[in-house]
């Protein structure tokens, strides 16, 4: 086996040859996808990232070719020289771009072999995710995963072009950062030079991009890695990618319309599907009332409806107790689906609600009749005829409809019914996977109470500007203050978020004070930004697109791990490199660190 190319030079990739190349001499290189031995002929499907071309090894052409052909196995690396030939009628392979031709090999060179594979390189595989992540370099050869990465590259390229045509400048910001322990937990990096001190890896370039606006670079963008040391799930990684940007001398409307043009252009160039503009908009309050969350999937209806005024005086304890303690009672009407849900199905929906802290679901199947007789429901007798009829009228219920009810505190009940609504969408196949509904969600609260400590925290981040009309509430009723913040939602997923920033030092100091930060704490954590705001900071705002999540939706993948070349597991480990790993005592000593293993009592 000669592993050197020795003057061999690839003339074509394996996806570009067609019957127009008939009779041409070509040199091809790639991996053996399949080998089929027909006795007097050996057929090879040769693969590279562009496609597959069939190569014919014929002993009448060359004995050396046949000898190499007999050695070949899947994933061996092969180079061939030969002649392009049109395939006989009836033998064209329409599944590949080069399926109208084959290459008759005159010469072949085996460039490398391969050991037996842990799983086959094909569209679907039986291998579990841990095995695929351990051998990620093989997993990336599979067509669907390879195509995901290529679509990601295309989307990023189109986003770059769209942003640069809008006047944005690609500027890098530092990865070694000052620790500002607000929000998600940070990754810390010890300093060898400064004993006992640490850098942090940035959760986002937020402060630096604001400083860039103060520096006069009025339109910035960056495709950037961000880091958060938090619990993981299908759409979250410890290191993730953002398309980050900032603009000067703009208000919210200018940011939204500019970003609409950018995402619509990149999406259409990447998918071939147009995004109708302008994008629809919805306030945070409406999103929470109608859908139970701030990232609603608007591809189907089934809105949450408030029935508290109707049921507030009923004898049904679940409803009465929720309302007496300041909670809510909401309902979902599922048209025409009463018979589609058995008692077992309804119990399963109740379990979905319980996962979000709810006590479960009440339900009713609407049938012909009046009063309590019009409901098949274990709660009808507690409500009475007039309440049953009033609820049905309010929900516009018809015979054959299914009604689902949730009661409790606002946050828990909305979250539970939102989850139930999404489960209904999945079970009833109410969403078209080929439909992409973009939506702006606006006017978020500026602050919320931390459920554990009870203290005021920023909903987005502490550099978000409140609405001008709400500034008078900042000290007296801060939870009523709305922010100049906005999220871009796609099919029930937050794919971008941002805000108009505070560019006035006095207002920034008021916000820090509202969050309970003393002057000393604010100066210690954000002193350089507060200092910069003294020197002519322009009005500015921006946002960041979640690249991994966007590409996950664009490709129809179930997890962002399927669109990241080398992802981590749910436990933040790299199966391929076995990171994180222990380091030697000498390395720790150089970093002025001693590891003390804790024992659980």
Secondary structure, 3 states (H helix, E strand, C coil): CCCCCCCCCCCCCCCCCCHHHCCCEEEEEEEEEEEEECCCEEEEEEEECCEEEEEEEECCCCHHHHHHHHHCCCCCEEEEEEEEEECCCCCCCCCCCCCCEEEEEEEEEEEECCCCCCCCCCCCCCCCHHHHHHCHHHHCCCHHHHHHHHHHHHHHHHHHHHHHHCCCEECCCCCEECCCCCCCCCCEEECCCCCCCEEEECCCCHHHHHHHHHCCCCEEEEEEEEECCCCCECCECCEEEEEEEEEECCCHHHHHHHHHHHHHHHHHHHHCCCCCCCCEEEEHHHHHHHHCCCCCCCCCCCCEEECHHHHCCCCCHHHHHHHHCCCEEEEEEECCCHHHCCHHHHHHHHHHHHCCCCCCCEEEEECCCCHHHHEECCCHHHHCHHHHHHHHHHHCCCCCCEEEEEEECHHHHHHHHHHHHHHHHHHCCCCCCCCCCEEEEECCECEEECCCCCCEEECCCCCECECHHHHHHCCCCHHHCEECEEEEEECCEEEEEEEEECCCHHHHHHHHHHCCCCHHHHHHHHHHHHHHCCCCCCCEEEEEEEHHHHHHHHHCCCCHHHCCCCCCCCCCCECCCCECCCCCHHHHHHCCCCCCCCCCC
